Amino acid sequence: MAGVDFAWGPAEISGNAVRDLAALCKMEMLPWDEWGRMTDAYQGKTGPDYDQLIDEVADVCAKDDPLALTSLFAREVLAVPHSMVG
C-alpha cells in the first residue's frame, strides 16, 4: 500500500496472527485494528519475547484445540479490549 510503510514485513505478519487468533475465537476484527503490543511491533519496539509469543499464537492457531485457543486469547496481551468491541 503506497504511503503506509509499516504495513509490511514481520510486524504485519505478527499483527495478522493476533487477528487470526481473535477470529478463531469468534471475534473478527478489521485488518487495521490494533491492540495489545501490535502498535509496538509496527514501531519496531518489540523483541524476542514478542516473537516467541507470536510463534505460540501461530502454533495454537494451526491446531484443532478450542480450549488452547480460548486460553491463549484470554491473556491480557492478546485479548481484544472491551473498548473495541461494539
Backbone bond lengths (Angstrom), bond angles and torsions (degrees), N, CA, C in turn:
res aa  C-N    CA-C-N  psi(-1)  N-CA   C-N-CA  omega(-1)  CA-C   N-CA-C  phi
1 M - - - 1.436 - - 1.527 108.63 -
2 A 1.277 117.90 123.73 1.458 122.40 -178.82 1.525 110.79 -64.84
3 G 1.328 116.15 134.32 1.457 120.68 177.27 1.513 114.91 83.29
4 V 1.312 117.62 2.56 1.463 121.55 -179.75 1.532 107.78 -125.57
5 D 1.316 115.41 76.39 1.457 120.89 -174.01 1.522 113.44 -63.29
6 F 1.347 118.01 -28.74 1.449 120.36 -175.65 1.526 113.31 -81.25
7 A 1.312 118.40 -5.24 1.467 121.36 -174.14 1.522 112.45 -87.77
8 W 1.316 117.44 29.61 1.452 121.59 -179.26 1.515 109.01 -140.85
9 G 1.292 116.67 163.20 1.454 121.66 171.08 1.512 115.07 84.21
10 P 1.335 115.66 -163.89 1.463 121.24 -174.15 1.526 114.22 -57.83
11 A 1.321 118.27 -37.05 1.465 119.90 -179.46 1.524 111.10 -65.33
12 E 1.317 117.40 -37.65 1.468 120.20 177.89 1.523 110.29 -67.95
13 I 1.311 116.54 -38.65 1.466 120.33 177.89 1.526 110.36 -64.27
14 S 1.321 117.28 -45.59 1.467 119.27 -180.00 1.528 110.92 -66.15
15 G 1.334 117.45 -38.87 1.463 119.88 176.64 1.518 111.88 -61.78
16 N 1.324 116.13 -40.99 1.465 119.43 177.99 1.523 111.36 -66.34
17 A 1.323 117.79 -34.96 1.466 120.45 177.81 1.526 110.43 -63.36
18 V 1.329 117.20 -42.01 1.462 120.82 179.07 1.533 109.99 -67.60
19 R 1.329 117.39 -40.73 1.471 119.94 177.12 1.531 110.81 -65.69
20 D 1.340 117.47 -35.70 1.467 120.71 175.50 1.522 110.75 -62.45
21 L 1.324 116.83 -43.81 1.463 120.26 177.38 1.520 110.28 -58.72
22 A 1.320 116.94 -45.16 1.464 120.77 178.55 1.530 110.39 -59.65
23 A 1.314 117.22 -44.95 1.469 120.91 -179.18 1.524 111.29 -63.55
24 L 1.316 117.01 -40.12 1.465 120.00 178.39 1.530 111.85 -67.24
25 C 1.334 115.98 -19.27 1.462 121.60 175.85 1.528 111.01 -99.43
26 K 1.335 115.51 22.63 1.478 123.35 174.81 1.521 113.84 66.68
27 M 1.337 116.71 29.95 1.453 121.31 177.20 1.522 107.55 -129.51
28 E 1.316 116.29 80.64 1.462 120.39 -177.82 1.526 110.05 -75.81
29 M 1.316 114.67 131.20 1.449 121.42 -177.96 1.527 109.04 -115.30
30 L 1.311 116.02 166.23 1.456 121.11 177.47 1.528 109.54 -79.44
31 P 1.321 117.56 154.31 1.474 120.34 -177.20 1.527 114.11 -59.29
32 W 1.309 118.40 -22.45 1.459 121.34 -177.85 1.524 112.86 -101.31
33 D 1.330 117.83 1.26 1.465 120.31 177.59 1.525 110.02 -69.06
34 E 1.317 115.53 137.64 1.461 122.61 178.12 1.518 109.14 -131.60
35 W 1.322 116.22 141.73 1.454 121.78 173.98 1.530 107.71 -156.59
36 G 1.303 114.88 172.88 1.458 119.27 -180.00 1.520 110.76 60.41
37 R 1.318 114.97 -131.24 1.473 119.99 -176.14 1.526 112.76 -95.20
38 M 1.335 117.11 9.74 1.468 119.40 -179.71 1.519 111.88 -58.03
39 T 1.321 117.24 -44.89 1.462 120.40 -178.64 1.524 110.28 -60.80
40 D 1.329 116.12 -43.20 1.468 119.39 177.05 1.524 110.80 -60.25
41 A 1.328 117.20 -40.14 1.469 120.54 179.47 1.523 110.47 -62.93
42 Y 1.333 117.28 -43.90 1.466 120.34 178.94 1.525 111.43 -63.17
43 Q 1.324 117.06 -28.56 1.468 121.18 -179.34 1.529 112.21 -92.60
44 G 1.332 116.91 6.00 1.462 120.45 178.73 1.518 113.85 72.62
45 K 1.326 117.41 24.70 1.463 122.22 -175.85 1.529 113.51 -103.84
46 T 1.314 117.97 17.91 1.463 120.03 176.75 1.518 108.32 -113.03
47 G 1.306 115.25 165.61 1.455 119.48 -178.07 1.514 111.74 -134.81
48 P 1.313 116.07 -156.53 1.461 121.54 -175.88 1.531 114.02 -58.50
49 D 1.332 117.48 -31.58 1.466 119.06 179.66 1.531 110.77 -64.27
50 Y 1.322 117.05 -39.54 1.466 119.92 178.50 1.525 110.57 -71.10
51 D 1.316 116.62 -38.79 1.472 119.90 176.11 1.526 110.61 -58.88
52 Q 1.324 116.42 -40.88 1.468 120.91 178.87 1.532 110.57 -65.14
53 L 1.326 116.97 -40.69 1.454 120.71 177.18 1.526 110.67 -61.92
54 I 1.322 117.39 -43.02 1.462 121.35 179.80 1.523 110.44 -65.94
55 D 1.319 118.13 -36.84 1.468 120.85 174.27 1.521 110.23 -60.49
56 E 1.328 116.72 -40.48 1.471 120.76 177.43 1.526 110.50 -65.20
57 V 1.322 116.86 -42.14 1.467 121.13 177.63 1.531 109.87 -59.18
58 A 1.319 117.01 -47.79 1.468 121.11 -179.43 1.522 111.01 -61.67
59 D 1.323 116.68 -41.64 1.461 120.75 -179.94 1.524 111.24 -63.64
60 V 1.317 116.95 -46.58 1.465 120.86 -179.18 1.527 110.97 -66.90
61 C 1.330 117.16 -38.85 1.473 120.25 179.36 1.529 111.62 -64.50
62 A 1.317 117.00 -28.32 1.461 120.99 -177.38 1.532 112.86 -80.57
63 K 1.317 117.11 -11.00 1.467 121.18 -177.43 1.522 110.16 -102.04
64 D 1.304 115.33 159.21 1.464 121.47 176.40 1.524 108.51 -97.74
65 D 1.343 115.54 73.05 1.460 120.99 -176.59 1.527 108.99 -139.10
66 P 1.344 117.09 87.16 1.462 120.52 -177.66 1.529 114.00 -56.34
67 L 1.322 117.42 -36.04 1.465 119.95 179.66 1.528 110.92 -65.16
68 A 1.322 116.96 -42.14 1.469 120.47 177.56 1.528 110.79 -64.13
69 L 1.340 117.05 -39.42 1.470 121.04 178.38 1.525 111.04 -60.92
70 T 1.330 116.35 -52.31 1.466 119.38 -176.45 1.522 111.63 -68.36
71 S 1.327 117.40 -33.13 1.459 120.96 177.93 1.523 110.69 -65.65
72 L 1.318 117.12 -44.95 1.460 121.64 178.76 1.527 110.57 -66.40
73 F 1.326 116.88 -43.65 1.461 121.67 -177.94 1.530 111.48 -66.28
74 A 1.318 117.63 -22.05 1.463 121.27 179.86 1.532 112.37 -74.56
75 R 1.323 117.06 -14.25 1.463 119.16 178.42 1.524 109.53 -64.63
76 E 1.301 116.09 135.94 1.464 121.23 -176.03 1.530 112.41 -54.73
77 V 1.309 117.97 -37.73 1.450 122.35 -176.94 1.529 112.37 -67.95
78 L 1.343 117.42 -20.07 1.474 121.10 -177.38 1.524 113.64 -111.49
79 A 1.320 117.41 -23.30 1.464 120.82 -176.24 1.521 111.35 -66.23
80 V 1.317 116.16 144.67 1.466 121.72 175.37 1.527 107.80 -72.71
81 P 1.318 117.66 127.61 1.464 120.19 179.36 1.538 111.48 -62.46
82 H 1.307 115.40 146.34 1.468 120.21 -179.64 1.531 111.86 -57.68
83 S 1.318 116.94 -29.47 1.472 120.76 -179.56 1.517 112.65 -66.77
84 M 1.344 117.73 -17.80 1.462 121.49 -179.59 1.517 112.44 -96.08
85 V 1.299 117.09 -6.16 1.459 121.50 -177.44 1.516 108.44 -96.36
86 G 1.317 115.83 124.76 1.463 118.29 -175.14 1.415 114.43 -112.07
